[in-house]
Amino acid sequence: MPGKKAISGYKTMWLFAMFDLPVDSAPARRAYTRFRKALLNEGFTMLQFSVYARPCATEEIGHAHRKRIRDILPDEGEVRLVSITDTQFSKMEIFLGKTRGEPEKEMEQLMFF
């Protein structure tokens, strides 16, 4: 498409949320479920148990999602947030047993409605 600029794989990023939350009581399980659902509502996708990621078109968008995650942190447990560029993300190797798996699709131009 003329005039359309490609998004740089070095400017777009992936925000990861990795967490270990207690589930040893009913209130702890509810807190875990609330946090997990909040991540999904923020556009995160589960990559592995307790490892979620979402694409962000810019670092500023990533910062906004980080702030919203900090606002919903459970009272107990550990949560880690890390960002990597789309180019770094595309170099990830995925193995299912000894078989190489397919990575998630590359980030395309984001559409806003």
VMD Tcl script that draws the C-alpha trace (Angstrom):
set ca {
  {0.00 0.00 0.00}
  {1.57 3.34 -1.01}
  {2.57 5.64 1.79}
  {2.21 2.90 4.41}
  {5.28 2.55 6.63}
  {6.29 -0.84 7.97}
  {6.56 -1.18 11.72}
  {10.15 -1.69 12.84}
  {10.84 -4.95 14.67}
  {13.16 -2.96 16.91}
  {10.52 -0.42 17.97}
  {7.66 -2.86 18.49}
  {7.95 -4.97 21.58}
  {6.52 -7.86 23.56}
  {5.69 -7.43 27.22}
  {6.00 -10.59 29.31}
  {4.33 -11.19 32.68}
  {5.80 -14.14 34.58}
  {4.42 -15.03 37.97}
  {4.37 -17.46 40.87}
  {1.27 -16.94 42.96}
  {0.11 -19.04 45.90}
  {-2.93 -21.27 45.37}
  {-2.94 -22.98 48.78}
  {-6.25 -21.53 49.97}
  {-9.57 -20.47 48.47}
  {-8.77 -16.72 48.78}
  {-5.34 -17.26 47.18}
  {-6.91 -19.19 44.27}
  {-9.42 -16.37 43.76}
  {-6.58 -13.81 43.71}
  {-4.69 -15.97 41.17}
  {-7.80 -16.26 38.98}
  {-8.50 -12.50 39.15}
  {-4.91 -11.69 38.17}
  {-4.88 -14.20 35.31}
  {-8.21 -12.90 33.95}
  {-6.96 -9.32 34.22}
  {-3.92 -10.24 32.09}
  {-6.20 -11.79 29.48}
  {-8.38 -8.66 29.51}
  {-5.22 -6.59 28.90}
  {-4.58 -8.60 25.72}
  {-2.00 -11.04 27.08}
  {-1.79 -14.59 25.73}
  {-0.62 -17.56 27.75}
  {2.68 -18.90 26.36}
  {3.23 -21.37 29.20}
  {1.73 -21.82 32.64}
  {2.34 -18.54 34.49}
  {4.07 -16.96 31.46}
  {1.95 -14.51 29.49}
  {2.91 -12.07 26.74}
  {1.32 -9.35 24.63}
  {2.57 -7.34 21.67}
  {2.90 -3.58 22.05}
  {3.34 -1.28 19.05}
  {5.51 1.13 21.03}
  {7.42 1.27 24.28}
  {4.96 3.89 25.55}
  {2.07 1.46 25.10}
  {4.14 -1.13 26.99}
  {4.60 1.33 29.86}
  {0.83 1.88 30.03}
  {0.23 -1.87 30.32}
  {2.96 -2.15 32.98}
  {1.20 0.50 35.05}
  {-2.16 -1.27 34.78}
  {-0.53 -4.55 35.83}
  {1.10 -2.86 38.84}
  {-2.37 -1.59 39.80}
  {-3.81 -5.14 39.87}
  {-0.96 -7.02 41.55}
  {-2.09 -9.63 44.07}
  {-1.12 -9.11 47.70}
  {1.07 -12.23 47.74}
  {3.37 -13.99 45.30}
  {5.93 -12.84 42.76}
  {5.32 -11.13 39.41}
  {8.04 -10.20 36.93}
  {7.59 -7.97 33.88}
  {10.10 -7.91 31.05}
  {10.07 -6.39 27.57}
  {11.85 -7.57 24.44}
  {11.75 -6.29 20.90}
  {9.68 -8.02 18.25}
  {12.93 -8.91 16.47}
  {14.27 -10.61 19.62}
  {10.94 -12.39 20.12}
  {11.05 -13.76 16.56}
  {14.41 -15.43 17.34}
  {12.87 -17.50 20.16}
  {13.32 -21.24 19.78}
  {10.40 -23.38 20.90}
  {10.69 -27.11 21.56}
  {7.87 -29.54 22.27}
  {9.84 -32.46 23.63}
  {12.63 -32.84 21.06}
  {10.44 -31.51 18.25}
  {10.77 -27.88 17.21}
  {7.52 -25.96 17.58}
  {6.22 -23.03 15.56}
  {6.58 -19.56 17.12}
  {3.66 -17.18 17.42}
  {2.91 -15.19 14.28}
  {4.88 -12.02 13.65}
  {3.30 -8.80 14.84}
  {1.45 -7.11 12.01}
  {0.28 -3.52 11.75}
  {-2.08 -2.92 14.65}
  {-5.55 -1.76 13.74}
  {-7.48 0.64 15.93}
  {-11.24 0.93 15.71}
}
mol new
graphics top color blue
foreach p $ca { graphics top sphere $p radius 0.5 }
foreach p [lrange $ca 0 end-1] q [lrange $ca 1 end] { graphics top cylinder $p $q radius 0.2 }
display resetview
